[in-house]
């Protein structure tokens, strides 16, 4: 693992935009689904997944059968994790409010859940039941009445679904599941087909074609984010355990060849020890080829002169996951301005957040933690402003409203107020 001065490191990576060929392919897929609906989904499932799909909707019997295929230890752990996730997100719920003014004006905000949301869940080697919980449980807590999940059928065989994904969906409370994946699934969620009614917002990760499809349909529907490869940054002082730090760096490097794993430290001794430990642990990882490419391309140990410089580097990185492996992590917490999720201390390993603790593991990437947040209950809500303006308030403030409208050259706006003032004998 390369060691360098933080000043030599390219901090900001460009967001993944896809090649021209990939974008054209996605546009063609979306157009085909818009035009041909279910027929297009069947053609594209045969083309990309090698399966023939007769019925897109997964039956209750298939979900029940999935339970027989998962082991009890997994199911028990999944259920405990779901409880933790639900409890955390229930604390985020907000309610509508109204504020009555002395002049009779009533102002407020009405909070409503979205009516129908879609959750994309990858299949095959990237099947993550934990992500099902992280997408579906906040929607349930928000009160979304219709949650639909799409996930690709098994490639090159029968149109089955990973049983662990089905069980996770059932445990989370998802009752509407469709066997379709890729950009075509995103198009179906956005525009609707005879089998799959359209949704209001799309959540969930996927490959580059799924990510680009979400970009292309944004505006027709809302989406959760433009997510990039996973990231971890560790800010550590000389008290950190090199083995712990290396293990946590590799926990993200194994996700993807483009994942980023970075250690920032003022300790030259720790920097050397972690770099050596990464190599030692990497040798025995089942996904070492993926992790190796990630570490070589986007991994680094960054040395700084002082901890304040390290904090500045972290705030410029704005990492998805940040671990504070320092003597006083709570004392340093207030200095961290930009990070999606912050893990404090030696025993708050990043996988604790991925699977168990309760906070959402769908977190802003590629520096977007500067201005965005992890998936939360608010993402499944919409807000309406409410204005009840009394006669007294309009008579008192009408002329001021007209002044502002006429300054902007919007005479009809001004006259909409003026006609009321004239009728009440207050024009002058």
Helices and strands as residue ranges (DSSP letters): E 3-5, G 6-8, H 20-36, H 38-48, H 60-67, H 72-90, E 97-100, E 106-113, E 116-121, G 124-126, H 129-142, E 146-151, H 163-172, E 176-179, H 182-191, E 201-203, H 208-217, E 222-223, E 231-236, H 242-253, E 260-265, H 268-282, H 288-298, E 299-303, H 307-317, E 321-325, H 329-333, E 341-344, H 350-355, G 368-370, G 377-380, E 381-388, H 391-407, H 411-423
